[in-house]
Amino acid sequence: MPQILVEGLAKSYRVAERAPGLGGAVRGLFRRRWREVKALVDLSFSLEAGELLAFIGPNGAGKSTTVKILSGILRPTSGRVEVGGLVPYEDRLRHVARIGVVFGQRSQLWWDLPVLDGFDLLADIYRVPPDRYRARRDELVAMLRLEPLLAQPVRQLSLGQRMRAEFAAALLHDPEVLFLDEPTIGLDAPAKLAVREFVKRLNRERGVTVLLTTHDMHDVEALAERVIVIGQGRLLADSSLDALRAGVFAERRLWVDFTEEAPALDIPGVQVRARTGRSLELAFDPAKIPAAQLIASIAAAHAVEDIHVDEPAIEEVIARFYDLHDSSEA
Amino acid sequence: MSAALRPYAAAFRARFLLMLQYRVAALAGFATQCWWGAIKIMVYAAFYESAGAAAPISLPNIVTYTWLGQAFLALLPWLADPEVGASIRTGGVGYDRLRPIDAYGYWYARTLGWIAARALPRAVLMLLAAGVVLPLVGLEAWAWQPPAGPEAVALFVPAFVLMILLAVAVLMLANVVVAASLNERGVNAILMPTVVVFSGSLVPLDFFPDAMRPFLHLQPLAGLVDIPFRIYFADLRGAAALQGLALQAGWIVVLVALGRVAMARMMRHLEMQGG
């Protein structure tokens, strides 16, 4: 039995709409037009205990909606959802006691209270036994280097500091599953690294199941073995990052620096993507011409100074993927 | 403390301690209420001078009634909890749904913390000013008098507790409407005059025309001011006082039940949109 099971999940919102301008406003007083927005159309996937899954997709794809349904905040329009054998929105009290949630754009700590007071309150709200709470808190404080921040009111923390505190807050009750909705949004590079490192440790060492949504492809590269791509409320891909990359881009890239002006190359299956002075950027399909053979044939014909092969950047992979599925936000 | 209540006590504590920090607001509220109390008492004095014999409550009692009303003004449920409106607008309510505790109880405890913290400093200052300073400066006749006797004290204590619980039960209904309509202005605009008039905060309910009184004494808001304060100076005593307590308790049960149903419905329809 998987820890998270989602089958045929759909969620539509009803939004009021009116024509722009005064005329539209007046008409809206008498007759309100409603439009149905389908955030999720048909989504199915499952996740085993201890897995770490990244959810990616363009803005408006339905990622946050999925997290909100899984965490029990929202009720789906149709479909089946189970987390640890419980239906989140039917059995809310039991369900939420077993999960932790971090929304990157919101705070669950008390804005005007010192961090430590917020932790104490959460321990009371989750009814964590005092000795278990102290042990757990001390461990999280050490892992997240929160010691110097404990006495500060939350409003005085930087975003990076606050996110570290938010992570601790979400984990004080020792949840089995952690939902992270854009946890690295707005963070600087060191803070992002710290968050990734922490999430990885949590998953590896404690076996916490993690589902995260993100736009930061480096999060995905650093963390997830498995990636789900959704677009317009549907599942587009569910695979490893490497498989995703291979599926989207058969091609790879070769950068060549020549000792003199870059020559005109005409090798079948190889495209010149860019030419700057003595350098060429080539795209090739390794199925048609293996990298070794390509390099050998170039080096045989020209004086080469430096050469390296690379894959397309992950951002490019994803952007291309969205385009292929025509799922960028309208 | 019992484990069952631990989360709610925490929610109360968080809000209570936070609100107590607003000292300037408390002083400003105290100043306004002194001023307003003094004006009301002057109006009563003028009224009693011309028609005192017809008044249903004696002048010293009406003075005490007025000071009590001013002291506990912040306990009146005339403004929906601003935290509810704010959390609905910012989406913070989403986090409320993630707590493994009863949603109604959670908000109830927070709103209770809010009004209790607002009322406490104002009430203490008012007691000092109207109950201690006024007699000391020779204005004994215009002072806040102690309760009528041991029996009045014994009855006033539960009436006071029920008055606070009732106030929060009323506020919870307002909170639910705020959450459903996403805005507190409409609710507050209706709540404020209704509560001030029907609780007896404006004038004691016995000052209203005879025909209205049976209704006024049975409706829920009477338990907010009229019943507890009249128990305080033993205008309500014995069986009548017990009836008053029963009325307060009964309305609390009804309003809490209503609030729970309304909140459950509202929460089912609540949709959190956006990324």
Interface residues (C-beta under 8 A of the other chain):
Chain A: Y13 V15 N59 G60 K63 S64 K68 S71 G72 I73 L74 R75 R92 L93 R94 V96 A97 I99 V101 F103 Q105 R106 S107 Q108 W110 D112 L113 D117 D120 L121 D124 I125 Y126 R127 E182
Chain B: A3 R6 P7 A9 A10 A11 R13 A14 L18 Q21 T90 G91 G92 G94 Y95 R97 L98 R99 P100 I101 D102 R268 E271 M272 Q273 G274 G275
